Amino acid sequence: MALCLKAIIAPEFIAVKGLQEWSQARRMVKDCHDLNQGRLKLTHAFYVGMLALRYRTPRGEKIIWPNQYTWLLQRGLVDWQDDAEWALSEDTICDKSNADGTAKLLALGQVSWFAAQCIMRRAHALPLSQLESMTLSYIPLFAITYLFWWLKPKDVLTPSIIHLPNMSEEQKNKFESMAVSDVFDNEGIGKQRSIWTIWYLTPRVFEKEAKDKAQEQEMEQNPIRTIRRAENLEAKMTTDLLEAGNLPAKEIVVAHWDPELYRSNALWPVTCLFGASFGALHLIAWDTEFPTHIEQWLWRGAALATTVSLLIFMQFEKVVLRWGGPLTLISLISPVVYLLSRLIMMGGVVAAFRASDPKIYDTYVVSTYWIHVL
């Protein structure tokens, strides 16, 4: 349900989620290639990235993140030959998945047929309703998301619970320090008990690496102050505080792009193009009749604002809820403008039903085209 609502309100962010998951899975495959003779495929990497691999603790279960599994392989603590024991065999993963290539092809076929009908209507100078324009706008984003998730298992309800290999105390501390987040663990502490965790975006490995790198740089520049801060923080974080979920405040990250994607000369322009397509495709209904001229211009303005505000927002590699100059204001206002514009367009679709243009019910003669033979 949460994913569905996110997709309706902000489909671009679902496409970004798919892109970053694919990028993370591809990176995991690359990092593990020499460790298992290339036998770890994208399907395995997606499965681990879905938080489907967990290990038991005295309090419950904790997630094994992609960087943690890669580290175990690199240290020789696990062997890829034990993939069946770790529930990482491709047959086991596919058996848990609730979708196959045929179902995905059928879904793509349906949306392609709808897009073709919309194109034909415009070619015959027939208007599209506001609802058709909005539905059409979802297609490019959902299609690209489908491609990124083509090898990703779907609706895996039960995780694979495994036992960690024997490790020294130093290795165990290092392994646990590599965890990207503890919010999705199942130990009954802090935010793990909140129903709102379904709305959280799954953090990515690159975010953890960026945070660790920043701490290392701070340590190099101010080693004494960093040590004292760590000691004070450790003194405050008692077991009672952890169980109550009263963790020290930390910076609120609104958005953070994968550096490899953000700095890619090939992928980033295409990403921006698809990001702008959603608002831009709403402009197909520019000349469609609305109940009032005010609603018509609200639609046009909201479509333009959605396109421009998202393009502006995508130019910031990392957006943090902290003042850092005038650009901070722009980076924080642009998503607000985007969301308000989206609400206006969604409201416009509903409001337009009370006085729809009669021409939206007109059709063209299909029999005059060769495709009718099919």
N, C-alpha and C positions, 0 to 999 in steps of 0.2 A: 504494500500500500504506500509506504513512504517513497519507494523508488518511483512508483506510478505518479504520485503527486509532484515529485521533483521533475519528472519528465514532462508533465503538462505545463508546469509553471516556467521552468527554465530548461528546455531540452538541450541547449548548448552545453550546459554543465554535465549532462549525462554523456554527451559525445566526448567532452574533455575527460571525463572519468574513464570511458572506454579507451581513449587514446593513451592515457597515462598508465592504465593497467597493461595495455599491450606493450608499451615501451618498457615497463618494469619486467614483464615476462620475457621479452626479447633480451633484455640485459642479463637476466638470470640464466637464460639458456647459453648466452655467450660466456658468462663467467664460469659456468659449470662444464663447458664443452670439453676441455682437456682433462677434467677430473672423472668423466664417465664415458669417454669415447663418443661424445655427442649423442648419447641415448636419452638425455633429458630433453624433452620436446616442449613446445609451447603449451600443450595441454597440461603437462605436469606443472610447469611454471605458473600457469593460471590457477591451478588447483591450490598450490601453496599460497599464492597471492590472495586467494579468496578466504584466507584464514581457516582453511579446512583441515590443517594439520596441527594437532595439539598434543601436549604432553601433560601427564598427571602431576599434581603437586599436593601437599598435605591439605590445602584449602580447596582444591578443585582442579581446574584445568587452565593451562596457559597456552597461548598461541606460539607456534614456531613461524617466525617471519622469514621471507625469502633470503634476506641477508644472513640470518642465523643458520638456515639449512646449508647455504653455500659455505659458510664458515666451518660447519661440521664436516663437509666433504673435503675442504681444503686441509683441515687438520687430521684427516684420516680417521676421524671418530666414527664415521658411518661409511658404509660401502654401498655404491649404487646396486650391487648385486642383491642387497636386502630390500629392494624397492617393494616387493610383495609384502614383506613384513611391515614396512612403513605405509602400506596401503597406497603406494604410488605407482602401481602397475597400471598401464593405460586401460586395460580391460576393466579393472575395478573402478577407475574414475569414470569411464564411459557408462558403466552400469549404474552409477549413482546419478548421472546426468539425466535430466528429463526432457531433452530435446536432441534432435539429430539434424543432419544436413538437409533432409527432405522437408522437415517442418520449416526450417529457415528459408529454403528456396520457395516454398509455397507462400510464405509471408511476403518475401520480396516480390514475388509475382503479382500478388494482390495490390501492393502499393504502386508497383510499376504500371499496372493497368489503370489505376485511378489517376496517376500522373499523366498518362497518355490521353485519357478522356478530358482532363483539364486543358491540356495543350490543344486538343482538337476544338474545344469550345472557343478558346481564344482565337484560333485560326479562322473560325467562322464568325468572329465578332460577337460572340455570345458572352454575356457577363458571367462571372463566377460569384457565388454568394460569399458572404464574409466567412461563413463556416468552412466552405470549400477552400478559400484562400489560406485560412489558418491551418487546415489539415494538410494542404499541399506544402506548407512551410516546414512541417515536421519531417517530411520524407527525406530530404538530403541528409539531415542530421542523424535520423534513425538508421538510414541505409549505411552511413559510414560507421556508426556505432556497431551495427550488425557485423560489418566486415572485421572490425577490430576484435569483436567477441566471437568470431566464427568458431574458433577452437576452444573457447572457454566453456567449461561444464556449466549447465544451467540448473538452478533450483536444487543444489545439493543441500539436503536438510540435516544430515548427520555427519559431523566431522570425523576424521580418522584420529583415534586416540592411540598414541604410541608411548613407549618407554624410552627415555633418553639413555644414551650410552654412558658408561662410567667415565667420569671426568674428575680431574683434580679440582681442588677448591679454587685455584686461580683460573682454570679453564671455565668452571661453572660461573664464576663472577663475570668473566668476560662475555660468556654466552648470554647471560641475563641482561648485561648492560647494553647489548645490541638490540634488545626488544624496541620496536618503534613506538609502541604505546601499550598501556595496560587496560585501556578502557574496554576493549573487546574480550578480555580474559573472563573466565567464569570462576571467580574466587569469592564473589559476594561482597566485595569491598568498594567503597567510593562510588564512582559513577557507573560501575558495572551493574548496580542494582536499579538504575534508572531506566524507565521505558523510553526515554528520549534518545537512547543510544542508537535507535534505528535511524535517526535523522543525521547522525554524524557521518561525515565523509571519511572513508577508510584512509588513514594516513599512509603515505608512501615511503619507501626506503630512502629516497633521495632527501626527504625532509629530515629524517633522522641523521643522515650523513652531513647535511648542511648545519644542523644544530651542533653536532659533535665537532665539526671543523671550526665553527665560531667559538666554541668553548676552548679548543686548543689554541686558537689565535689569542684569545683573551689571557689564557694561561701564560703564553710566551711573553706577552706585553706586560702583564701585571701578575706575576706568579704569587706574590704574598697576599694581595687582596683577594685573588681567586680562591686560594686555599682557605683563607679566613671565612669567606662567604660560604664555601662548601661546608666548613665545619659548623657554622651557625645554622645553616639549612638542615644539616643532619641532626643537630641537637633539637630542632623544632619538630622534625618529622617523626614523632613517636608512633608507636603502634596504635594508640587510641586515636590519634589524629588521622592516621591512614584509614582506620576502620570507619571513622565518621565521615570520611571524604573531604576533610578540611585541609586540602593541599595548598601550599603557597601559591600566590597568584603568578601567572606567567603570561607572556605576551599572547594576544589573540590574533591568530593568523586568519585573515579573510580569504586569501587565495595565495597559492604558491605553485608556480609552474616548474615542471621538470626541466632542469637546466639544459639537458641534452635536446629536448624538444624546442625550448625557447630560443636556443642559439643555433638551431638547425636552419641552414639556408634553403633546404628543400621542403621540410615538413612545416615549418612555421608559417610561411605565406599561405600554404594550403589550409592550415588550421584557421588562420584569420579569415580566409575566404568563406569557409564553411560556417564559421561563427557569425559572419555578417549575413549569411544567406537567409537565416530565419526571419529577421526583421524585413529584409529586402523583399522577400517573396510576398509579404503581406501587401506590398505596394501594387500587386496585380489587381487588387480591388480598388485602385485609385478612382476609377470612374464608375464603380458600382453605386447604385442608388442607396442612400441611407434614409432613415425616417426623417432626419433633419440635417441641415447643412452643418450645424455645430458638431453633430456626431460624426459626420463625414470628415471634417477637418481634425477632429480629435483622433480619428483612426489614422489619417495620413501623418499627423504630427507624431503619434505614438510609434508608428512603424519606422519613421525616420529616426526618432530618438532611440529606439531599441537598437537599431543598426549602429548608429554613431557611438552611443554610450558603451556598447559591448566592445567595439573596436578600440576605444580608448582604454577600457578596463584591461584588455588583453595585452596592452603594451607594458604593463607593470609585471615584472617577473615575480615579485613578492609584495603582497599588500598586507600590512600589519596595522592594527588599530592602535596607532601611536603617532603623535605629531612628529613630522620630520620635514616640515616646510610646505610651501604651496602645493607641491605635487601630491602630497598626502591627501589634501582636501579633494583634489581631482580624482585620485584613485578610490576614495571612499564615496564620493558623490555619484560617480558613474554607475555603480551597481544599484544604487537607490533609484536613480533615474530609469534604469533598465526595468526594475521590478514594477515601478509605478506605471511605466508604459505598457508592460505586459498586462497588468490588471485592467488598464483602460481598453486594450484590444479585446481581452476576454469578455469584459462587460459589453463592448460593442457588438460582439457576436450574438450574445444573448438578446440584447436590446433590438437588434435588427430583425428578429423574428416577428416583431409586432407589425412591421410594415415592409415586407420583402418585395424586391423588384420582381414583377410578374415574368420578366424575361429570363429569370434564372431557371424557369421550368421549360423553356424552349429547348429544342434539341436539333441535331443535324442528322442527315440521312447517311447512315453507315454503309448502306448497300452500294454507294457510289465509289467505295474505296476497295482496293485489292485485298485488304486485310479481312474483309467480310467473307472471303472464300474460306478462310481458316475456321 
